[in-house]
Amino acid sequence: FKALKGVGVRLALDDFGTGYSSLGYLRNAPFDKIKIDQSFVKGAAEPGNRNAAIIKAIVTLADTLGMETTAEGVEVQDEIDLLRDLGCSHIQGYVYGRPVRAEEALRQLGAENGTATASGFKVSRAPRTKMLRSARIMMGGVRGDVRIRDISTSGAMLEGLRIDGNPDGIEMQIELLEDQMTAARVRWARDGKAGIEFDEAFSLESLNQGHASRIRRAG
């Protein structure tokens, strides 16, 4: 460790709080940064979740030892706000996009004037169910067709929906059940994909029942 530090290498303790990343390493090795495991980040912004208190304790420990902190696995924008409030110095996760080559990262940063823009869901979502099915939508008086890639009781991710300008808050309706439109709002849109939030909680059980009913009629 001393040899690496001597040539300017910075050291980070990965997945802190799980497995082999323990307090003992902080006592014996000259780390510059603690990386908070994603298991503590997921759900931290949800009401009643204790992960936020654990993250705060880790950040306080790192500050006392003169170390930076990186929160791993950040996927929704309310987690960014929470981690800022807790004093975490860096974040890492799909909320800013999937891994890309250096050339593509530089191109994206150039298009955003050097600033990375969060593109994930704004709030933590209920557990998702993956699927691939077509659905009709109505937005701004115009009908269209999209593909549902995943869905939860609170929203869904769609493919085939392109929106110019700021998409946040655009009202729409989507046919989740046959001949029944569900009211929703667009929360983000990028590269032909969009995240929508339902105005009211949607029953996934009714979706399964509707699918079974169509199969019986077809038979």
Secondary structure, DSSP 4 states (H G I P E B T S, - for coil): -HHHHHTT---EEEEETSTT--HHHHHHS--SEEEE-HHHHTTTTSTT-THHHHHHHHHHHHHHTT-EEEE----SHHHHHHHHHHT--EE-SGGG-S---HHHHHHHHHHTTT-----S-SS--PPPEEEEEEEEEEETTEEEEEEEEEE-SSEEEEES----S--TT-EEEEEEETTEEEEEEEEEEETTEEEEEESS---HHHHHHHHHHHHHHH-
